[in-house]
Amino acid sequence: MSGAHDGTETTVVVVEDDHHISDLVALYLRGDGFRVLQAGDAEAGLAMVEREQPALVILDVGLPGGRDGLEACRALRATSTVPVIMLTARDEEIDRVLGLELGADDYVTKPFSPRELLARVRALLRRAALGADQGGPAPAVHVVGALEVDTGRREVRSPSGVVGLTTREFDLLAYLAANRGLALSRRQLLDGVWGAGWYGDERTVDVHVRQLRKKLGDLLPLSTVWGVGYRLG
Ligand code: CA
């Protein structure tokens, strides 16, 4: 998947104004075979993403100038479903990342170990890669009401066309669709979608559910099961 091993290069854009952190992240990712491009503020980062079409973006919340990382993420999501990992420095930033429904796919809290970040990058790219799910279930098209959830093409189709979802939103919907009719706890969803090694907060599930509801509206037959979690269909 990552670069040098198979002769192709996977590009990652790192948007972070702290040179020490940015260089450390770049060093680790390059060591793993990625092509890494660095930007120091939101404007440069957004332009770089548009120009380079990277496979993944690492975006710091605290950026100088007009737009911080949260606003940059929102701007990015208006035009792109590229996987995004946010870097956050403080608890209140985590609350904002989760609460603002920006469409980030994951976040890492500073100080983080580069090894952990690299693991997140690889996990997210593995999920995002078309057809790279060789160890997982065979591709399927789940029909959920008027929606088709196509795990082979990683595409959700509504009567009015393809719905743009982020990597995590798609994975969550596909997991719910594969377990239609079952009430799933937030922990089960975290383990099933984010992976058992993911240390995130259960609120993350709620944030992604809200995004799915916002994007799919009445087409999504998803119920909240009080005291448990969620059930599709
Ligand atoms: Ca920063």
py3Dmol code that shows the C-alpha trace and the ligand (Angstrom):
import py3Dmol

protein = """\
ATOM      1  CA  MET A   1       0.000   0.000   0.000  1.00  0.00           C
ATOM      2  CA  SER A   2       2.610   2.518   0.959  1.00  0.00           C
ATOM      3  CA  GLY A   3       5.027   3.549  -1.571  1.00  0.00           C
ATOM      4  CA  ALA A   4       8.559   2.345  -2.048  1.00  0.00           C
ATOM      5  CA  HIS A   5       7.761  -1.303  -1.527  1.00  0.00           C
ATOM      6  CA  ASP A   6       5.840  -1.664  -4.747  1.00  0.00           C
ATOM      7  CA  GLY A   7       7.365   1.143  -6.784  1.00  0.00           C
ATOM      8  CA  THR A   8       4.365   3.465  -6.596  1.00  0.00           C
ATOM      9  CA  GLU A   9       4.176   6.428  -4.297  1.00  0.00           C
ATOM     10  CA  THR A  10       1.240   7.288  -2.122  1.00  0.00           C
ATOM     11  CA  THR A  11       1.079  11.015  -1.466  1.00  0.00           C
ATOM     12  CA  VAL A  12       0.216  12.442   1.948  1.00  0.00           C
ATOM     13  CA  VAL A  13      -0.198  16.167   2.564  1.00  0.00           C
ATOM     14  CA  VAL A  14       0.739  17.404   6.051  1.00  0.00           C
ATOM     15  CA  VAL A  15      -0.680  20.805   7.032  1.00  0.00           C
ATOM     16  CA  GLU A  16       1.032  21.974  10.213  1.00  0.00           C
ATOM     17  CA  ASP A  17       2.807  25.245  11.042  1.00  0.00           C
ATOM     18  CA  ASP A  18       5.053  23.711  13.725  1.00  0.00           C
ATOM     19  CA  HIS A  19       8.115  22.691  11.712  1.00  0.00           C
ATOM     20  CA  HIS A  20       9.344  20.230  14.316  1.00  0.00           C
ATOM     21  CA  ILE A  21       6.110  18.283  14.290  1.00  0.00           C
ATOM     22  CA  SER A  22       5.661  18.547  10.547  1.00  0.00           C
ATOM     23  CA  ASP A  23       9.203  17.361   9.854  1.00  0.00           C
ATOM     24  CA  LEU A  24       8.931  14.501  12.335  1.00  0.00           C
ATOM     25  CA  VAL A  25       5.698  13.301  10.750  1.00  0.00           C
ATOM     26  CA  ALA A  26       7.212  13.661   7.279  1.00  0.00           C
ATOM     27  CA  LEU A  27      10.307  11.748   8.326  1.00  0.00           C
ATOM     28  CA  TYR A  28       8.261   8.819   9.589  1.00  0.00           C
ATOM     29  CA  LEU A  29       5.949   8.697   6.627  1.00  0.00           C
ATOM     30  CA  ARG A  30       8.827   8.937   4.156  1.00  0.00           C
ATOM     31  CA  GLY A  31      10.567   6.179   6.063  1.00  0.00           C
ATOM     32  CA  ASP A  32       7.528   4.057   5.332  1.00  0.00           C
ATOM     33  CA  GLY A  33       7.671   4.870   1.624  1.00  0.00           C
ATOM     34  CA  PHE A  34       5.157   7.685   1.377  1.00  0.00           C
ATOM     35  CA  ARG A  35       5.612  10.810  -0.677  1.00  0.00           C
ATOM     36  CA  VAL A  36       5.049  13.653   1.791  1.00  0.00           C
ATOM     37  CA  LEU A  37       4.245  17.269   0.969  1.00  0.00           C
ATOM     38  CA  GLN A  38       4.165  19.881   3.710  1.00  0.00           C
ATOM     39  CA  ALA A  39       2.190  23.091   4.024  1.00  0.00           C
ATOM     40  CA  GLY A  40       2.299  25.592   6.870  1.00  0.00           C
ATOM     41  CA  ASP A  41      -1.165  27.121   6.740  1.00  0.00           C
ATOM     42  CA  ALA A  42      -4.678  26.386   5.570  1.00  0.00           C
ATOM     43  CA  GLU A  43      -4.527  28.290   2.289  1.00  0.00           C
ATOM     44  CA  ALA A  44      -1.316  26.613   1.155  1.00  0.00           C
ATOM     45  CA  GLY A  45      -2.621  23.252   2.335  1.00  0.00           C
ATOM     46  CA  LEU A  46      -5.932  23.509   0.500  1.00  0.00           C
ATOM     47  CA  ALA A  47      -4.192  24.587  -2.697  1.00  0.00           C
ATOM     48  CA  MET A  48      -1.762  21.690  -2.346  1.00  0.00           C
ATOM     49  CA  VAL A  49      -4.565  19.171  -1.867  1.00  0.00           C
ATOM     50  CA  GLU A  50      -6.376  20.433  -4.930  1.00  0.00           C
ATOM     51  CA  ARG A  51      -3.215  20.335  -7.028  1.00  0.00           C
ATOM     52  CA  GLU A  52      -1.741  17.051  -5.813  1.00  0.00           C
ATOM     53  CA  GLN A  53      -4.873  14.993  -5.107  1.00  0.00           C
ATOM     54  CA  PRO A  54      -3.197  13.157  -2.199  1.00  0.00           C
ATOM     55  CA  ALA A  55      -4.372   9.848  -0.805  1.00  0.00           C
ATOM     56  CA  LEU A  56      -4.632  11.306   2.683  1.00  0.00           C
ATOM     57  CA  VAL A  57      -4.379  14.624   4.535  1.00  0.00           C
ATOM     58  CA  ILE A  58      -2.990  15.225   8.029  1.00  0.00           C
ATOM     59  CA  LEU A  59      -4.392  18.518   9.239  1.00  0.00           C
ATOM     60  CA  ASP A  60      -3.436  20.383  12.401  1.00  0.00           C
ATOM     61  CA  VAL A  61      -6.263  22.214  14.190  1.00  0.00           C
ATOM     62  CA  GLY A  62      -4.082  25.129  15.289  1.00  0.00           C
ATOM     63  CA  LEU A  63      -2.954  26.937  12.152  1.00  0.00           C
ATOM     64  CA  PRO A  64      -1.935  30.581  11.745  1.00  0.00           C
ATOM     65  CA  GLY A  65      -3.618  33.118   9.527  1.00  0.00           C
ATOM     66  CA  GLY A  66      -7.198  33.393   8.402  1.00  0.00           C
ATOM     67  CA  ARG A  67      -8.397  29.815   8.659  1.00  0.00           C
ATOM     68  CA  ASP A  68      -7.638  27.231  11.300  1.00  0.00           C
ATOM     69  CA  GLY A  69      -7.627  23.490  10.671  1.00  0.00           C
ATOM     70  CA  LEU A  70     -11.303  23.135  11.509  1.00  0.00           C
ATOM     71  CA  GLU A  71     -12.306  25.640   8.868  1.00  0.00           C
ATOM     72  CA  ALA A  72      -9.844  24.104   6.445  1.00  0.00           C
ATOM     73  CA  CYS A  73     -11.401  20.682   7.001  1.00  0.00           C
ATOM     74  CA  ARG A  74     -14.849  22.051   6.357  1.00  0.00           C
ATOM     75  CA  ALA A  75     -13.649  23.748   3.179  1.00  0.00           C
ATOM     76  CA  LEU A  76     -11.950  20.550   2.063  1.00  0.00           C
ATOM     77  CA  ARG A  77     -15.107  18.515   2.617  1.00  0.00           C
ATOM     78  CA  ALA A  78     -17.071  20.798   0.347  1.00  0.00           C
ATOM     79  CA  THR A  79     -15.153  19.416  -2.602  1.00  0.00           C
ATOM     80  CA  SER A  80     -13.368  16.236  -1.523  1.00  0.00           C
ATOM     81  CA  THR A  81     -13.798  12.948   0.316  1.00  0.00           C
ATOM     82  CA  VAL A  82     -10.033  12.470   0.832  1.00  0.00           C
ATOM     83  CA  PRO A  83      -9.372  10.807   4.216  1.00  0.00           C
ATOM     84  CA  VAL A  84      -8.408  13.404   6.846  1.00  0.00           C
ATOM     85  CA  ILE A  85      -6.657  12.884  10.180  1.00  0.00           C
ATOM     86  CA  MET A  86      -6.768  15.928  12.455  1.00  0.00           C
ATOM     87  CA  LEU A  87      -4.021  16.749  14.944  1.00  0.00           C
ATOM     88  CA  THR A  88      -5.405  18.264  18.124  1.00  0.00           C
ATOM     89  CA  ALA A  89      -3.518  19.827  21.002  1.00  0.00           C
ATOM     90  CA  ARG A  90      -6.099  20.023  23.751  1.00  0.00           C
ATOM     91  CA  ASP A  91      -9.279  18.453  25.045  1.00  0.00           C
ATOM     92  CA  GLU A  92     -11.376  21.416  24.000  1.00  0.00           C
ATOM     93  CA  GLU A  93     -10.081  20.975  20.472  1.00  0.00           C
ATOM     94  CA  ILE A  94     -11.185  17.347  20.499  1.00  0.00           C
ATOM     95  CA  ASP A  95     -14.635  18.467  21.525  1.00  0.00           C
ATOM     96  CA  ARG A  96     -14.676  20.899  18.650  1.00  0.00           C
ATOM     97  CA  VAL A  97     -13.374  18.358  16.151  1.00  0.00           C
ATOM     98  CA  LEU A  98     -16.060  15.890  17.193  1.00  0.00           C
ATOM     99  CA  GLY A  99     -18.796  18.433  17.819  1.00  0.00           C
ATOM    100  CA  LEU A 100     -18.502  20.420  14.627  1.00  0.00           C
ATOM    101  CA  GLU A 101     -19.125  17.458  12.372  1.00  0.00           C
ATOM    102  CA  LEU A 102     -16.375  18.488  10.048  1.00  0.00           C
ATOM    103  CA  GLY A 103     -16.097  15.162   8.340  1.00  0.00           C
ATOM    104  CA  ALA A 104     -12.621  14.332   9.622  1.00  0.00           C
ATOM    105  CA  ASP A 105     -12.037  10.580   9.549  1.00  0.00           C
ATOM    106  CA  ASP A 106      -9.842  10.343  12.608  1.00  0.00           C
ATOM    107  CA  TYR A 107      -7.897  12.479  15.049  1.00  0.00           C
ATOM    108  CA  VAL A 108      -4.701  12.158  17.033  1.00  0.00           C
ATOM    109  CA  THR A 109      -4.006  14.109  20.217  1.00  0.00           C
ATOM    110  CA  LYS A 110      -0.681  15.856  20.767  1.00  0.00           C
ATOM    111  CA  PRO A 111       1.727  14.765  21.999  1.00  0.00           C
ATOM    112  CA  PHE A 112       1.420  11.645  19.863  1.00  0.00           C
ATOM    113  CA  SER A 113       3.928   9.019  18.920  1.00  0.00           C
ATOM    114  CA  PRO A 114       4.806   9.083  15.215  1.00  0.00           C
ATOM    115  CA  ARG A 115       4.401   5.322  15.274  1.00  0.00           C
ATOM    116  CA  GLU A 116       0.792   5.671  16.359  1.00  0.00           C
ATOM    117  CA  LEU A 117       0.090   8.277  13.702  1.00  0.00           C
ATOM    118  CA  LEU A 118       1.652   6.038  11.068  1.00  0.00           C
ATOM    119  CA  ALA A 119      -0.584   3.171  12.202  1.00  0.00           C
ATOM    120  CA  ARG A 120      -3.643   5.402  11.846  1.00  0.00           C
ATOM    121  CA  VAL A 121      -2.524   6.537   8.392  1.00  0.00           C
ATOM    122  CA  ARG A 122      -2.063   2.980   7.224  1.00  0.00           C
ATOM    123  CA  ALA A 123      -5.363   1.811   8.693  1.00  0.00           C
ATOM    124  CA  LEU A 124      -7.262   4.650   7.081  1.00  0.00           C
ATOM    125  CA  LEU A 125      -5.622   4.143   3.697  1.00  0.00           C
ATOM    126  CA  ARG A 126      -6.342   0.444   3.868  1.00  0.00           C
ATOM    127  CA  ARG A 127     -10.015   1.223   4.341  1.00  0.00           C
ATOM    128  CA  ALA A 128     -10.055   3.854   1.661  1.00  0.00           C
ATOM    129  CA  ALA A 129      -8.348   1.720  -0.955  1.00  0.00           C
ATOM    130  CA  LEU A 130     -10.747   0.333  -3.517  1.00  0.00           C
ATOM    131  CA  GLY A 131     -10.881  -3.415  -3.374  1.00  0.00           C
ATOM    132  CA  ALA A 132      -8.051  -3.588  -0.864  1.00  0.00           C
ATOM    133  CA  ASP A 133     -10.294  -5.334   1.614  1.00  0.00           C
ATOM    134  CA  GLN A 134      -9.079  -8.773   0.669  1.00  0.00           C
ATOM    135  CA  GLY A 135      -9.248 -10.150   4.184  1.00  0.00           C
ATOM    136  CA  GLY A 136     -12.731  -8.787   4.777  1.00  0.00           C
ATOM    137  CA  PRO A 137     -16.118  -9.893   3.585  1.00  0.00           C
ATOM    138  CA  ALA A 138     -16.716 -10.231  -0.139  1.00  0.00           C
ATOM    139  CA  PRO A 139     -18.041  -7.060  -1.794  1.00  0.00           C
ATOM    140  CA  ALA A 140     -21.805  -6.793  -1.623  1.00  0.00           C
ATOM    141  CA  VAL A 141     -24.576  -4.416  -2.531  1.00  0.00           C
ATOM    142  CA  HIS A 142     -26.839  -3.902   0.469  1.00  0.00           C
ATOM    143  CA  VAL A 143     -30.255  -2.522  -0.344  1.00  0.00           C
ATOM    144  CA  VAL A 144     -31.476  -0.369   2.518  1.00  0.00           C
ATOM    145  CA  GLY A 145     -34.820   1.203   1.700  1.00  0.00           C
ATOM    146  CA  ALA A 146     -34.193   3.375  -1.344  1.00  0.00           C
ATOM    147  CA  LEU A 147     -30.434   3.271  -0.837  1.00  0.00           C
ATOM    148  CA  GLU A 148     -27.871   0.929  -2.333  1.00  0.00           C
ATOM    149  CA  VAL A 149     -24.691   0.504  -0.306  1.00  0.00           C
ATOM    150  CA  ASP A 150     -22.127  -0.946  -2.705  1.00  0.00           C
ATOM    151  CA  THR A 151     -19.076  -2.172  -0.788  1.00  0.00           C
ATOM    152  CA  GLY A 152     -17.233  -3.185  -3.961  1.00  0.00           C
ATOM    153  CA  ARG A 153     -17.357   0.277  -5.486  1.00  0.00           C
ATOM    154  CA  ARG A 154     -17.517   1.931  -2.075  1.00  0.00           C
ATOM    155  CA  GLU A 155     -20.451   3.940  -3.226  1.00  0.00           C
ATOM    156  CA  VAL A 156     -23.875   4.809  -1.837  1.00  0.00           C
ATOM    157  CA  ARG A 157     -26.558   5.392  -4.414  1.00  0.00           C
ATOM    158  CA  SER A 158     -29.831   7.162  -3.745  1.00  0.00           C
ATOM    159  CA  PRO A 159     -32.638   7.683  -6.272  1.00  0.00           C
ATOM    160  CA  SER A 160     -31.061  11.031  -7.114  1.00  0.00           C
ATOM    161  CA  GLY A 161     -27.528   9.700  -7.592  1.00  0.00           C
ATOM    162  CA  VAL A 162     -24.322   8.887  -5.763  1.00  0.00           C
ATOM    163  CA  VAL A 163     -24.030  10.387  -2.272  1.00  0.00           C
ATOM    164  CA  GLY A 164     -20.599  11.721  -1.304  1.00  0.00           C
ATOM    165  CA  LEU A 165     -19.514  10.150   1.979  1.00  0.00           C
ATOM    166  CA  THR A 166     -16.177  10.215   3.769  1.00  0.00           C
ATOM    167  CA  THR A 167     -14.279   6.975   4.303  1.00  0.00           C
ATOM    168  CA  ARG A 168     -15.533   6.565   7.863  1.00  0.00           C
ATOM    169  CA  GLU A 169     -19.087   7.510   7.030  1.00  0.00           C
ATOM    170  CA  PHE A 170     -19.121   4.898   4.311  1.00  0.00           C
ATOM    171  CA  ASP A 171     -17.566   2.238   6.545  1.00  0.00           C
ATOM    172  CA  LEU A 172     -20.079   2.949   9.291  1.00  0.00           C
ATOM    173  CA  LEU A 173     -23.031   2.764   6.928  1.00  0.00           C
ATOM    174  CA  ALA A 174     -21.704  -0.424   5.301  1.00  0.00           C
ATOM    175  CA  TYR A 175     -21.233  -2.025   8.716  1.00  0.00           C
ATOM    176  CA  LEU A 176     -24.745  -1.096   9.795  1.00  0.00           C
ATOM    177  CA  ALA A 177     -26.093  -2.353   6.477  1.00  0.00           C
ATOM    178  CA  ALA A 178     -24.283  -5.673   6.846  1.00  0.00           C
ATOM    179  CA  ASN A 179     -25.900  -6.011  10.268  1.00  0.00           C
ATOM    180  CA  ARG A 180     -29.353  -4.789   9.321  1.00  0.00           C
ATOM    181  CA  GLY A 181     -32.027  -5.196  11.963  1.00  0.00           C
ATOM    182  CA  LEU A 182     -29.563  -5.614  14.808  1.00  0.00           C
ATOM    183  CA  ALA A 183     -29.161  -3.088  17.612  1.00  0.00           C
ATOM    184  CA  LEU A 184     -25.436  -2.351  17.741  1.00  0.00           C
ATOM    185  CA  SER A 185     -23.735  -0.647  20.669  1.00  0.00           C
ATOM    186  CA  ARG A 186     -21.368   2.254  20.142  1.00  0.00           C
ATOM    187  CA  ARG A 187     -18.538   0.005  21.312  1.00  0.00           C
ATOM    188  CA  GLN A 188     -19.457  -2.661  18.760  1.00  0.00           C
ATOM    189  CA  LEU A 189     -19.532  -0.017  16.059  1.00  0.00           C
ATOM    190  CA  LEU A 190     -16.159   1.381  17.126  1.00  0.00           C
ATOM    191  CA  ASP A 191     -14.624  -2.093  17.119  1.00  0.00           C
ATOM    192  CA  GLY A 192     -16.244  -3.044  13.829  1.00  0.00           C
ATOM    193  CA  VAL A 193     -15.617   0.149  11.909  1.00  0.00           C
ATOM    194  CA  TRP A 194     -12.643   1.856  13.518  1.00  0.00           C
ATOM    195  CA  GLY A 195     -10.954  -1.382  14.592  1.00  0.00           C
ATOM    196  CA  ALA A 196     -10.475  -2.949  17.995  1.00  0.00           C
ATOM    197  CA  GLY A 197      -7.178  -1.122  18.492  1.00  0.00           C
ATOM    198  CA  TRP A 198      -8.777   2.289  18.156  1.00  0.00           C
ATOM    199  CA  TYR A 199      -8.740   4.258  21.388  1.00  0.00           C
ATOM    200  CA  GLY A 200     -11.312   6.824  20.397  1.00  0.00           C
ATOM    201  CA  ASP A 201     -14.264   8.104  22.248  1.00  0.00           C
ATOM    202  CA  GLU A 202     -17.744   6.639  21.740  1.00  0.00           C
ATOM    203  CA  ARG A 203     -18.963  10.133  20.854  1.00  0.00           C
ATOM    204  CA  THR A 204     -17.132   9.651  17.583  1.00  0.00           C
ATOM    205  CA  VAL A 205     -19.862   7.235  16.546  1.00  0.00           C
ATOM    206  CA  ASP A 206     -22.570   9.790  17.321  1.00  0.00           C
ATOM    207  CA  VAL A 207     -20.796  12.428  15.274  1.00  0.00           C
ATOM    208  CA  HIS A 208     -20.602  10.174  12.231  1.00  0.00           C
ATOM    209  CA  VAL A 209     -24.211   9.078  12.659  1.00  0.00           C
ATOM    210  CA  ARG A 210     -25.274  12.728  12.679  1.00  0.00           C
ATOM    211  CA  GLN A 211     -23.349  13.258   9.467  1.00  0.00           C
ATOM    212  CA  LEU A 212     -25.004  10.278   7.813  1.00  0.00           C
ATOM    213  CA  ARG A 213     -28.426  11.532   8.900  1.00  0.00           C
ATOM    214  CA  LYS A 214     -27.649  14.975   7.580  1.00  0.00           C
ATOM    215  CA  LYS A 215     -26.492  13.680   4.206  1.00  0.00           C
ATOM    216  CA  LEU A 216     -29.104  10.974   3.704  1.00  0.00           C
ATOM    217  CA  GLY A 217     -32.091  12.438   5.551  1.00  0.00           C
ATOM    218  CA  ASP A 218     -35.288  10.405   5.367  1.00  0.00           C
ATOM    219  CA  LEU A 219     -33.622   7.880   3.064  1.00  0.00           C
ATOM    220  CA  LEU A 220     -31.723   6.496   6.048  1.00  0.00           C
ATOM    221  CA  PRO A 221     -33.905   4.160   8.156  1.00  0.00           C
ATOM    222  CA  LEU A 222     -31.639   4.402  11.188  1.00  0.00           C
ATOM    223  CA  SER A 223     -33.066   4.288  14.715  1.00  0.00           C
ATOM    224  CA  THR A 224     -31.414   5.322  17.946  1.00  0.00           C
ATOM    225  CA  VAL A 225     -31.821   2.482  20.437  1.00  0.00           C
ATOM    226  CA  TRP A 226     -31.777   4.171  23.817  1.00  0.00           C
ATOM    227  CA  GLY A 227     -29.243   2.753  26.218  1.00  0.00           C
ATOM    228  CA  VAL A 228     -27.708   0.650  23.444  1.00  0.00           C
ATOM    229  CA  GLY A 229     -26.731   2.402  20.247  1.00  0.00           C
ATOM    230  CA  TYR A 230     -28.128   2.246  16.728  1.00  0.00           C
ATOM    231  CA  ARG A 231     -30.087  -0.039  14.451  1.00  0.00           C
ATOM    232  CA  LEU A 232     -30.489   0.169  10.699  1.00  0.00           C
ATOM    233  CA  GLY A 233     -33.663  -1.017   9.005  1.00  0.00           C
TER     234      GLY A 233
END
"""
ligand_1 = """\
1
CA
Ca -0.052 24.113 14.851
"""
view = py3Dmol.view(width=600, height=400)
view.addModel(protein, "pdb")
view.setStyle({"model": 0}, {"cartoon": {"style": "trace"}})
view.addModel(ligand_1, "xyz")
view.setStyle({"model": 1}, {"stick": {}})
view.zoomTo()
view.show()
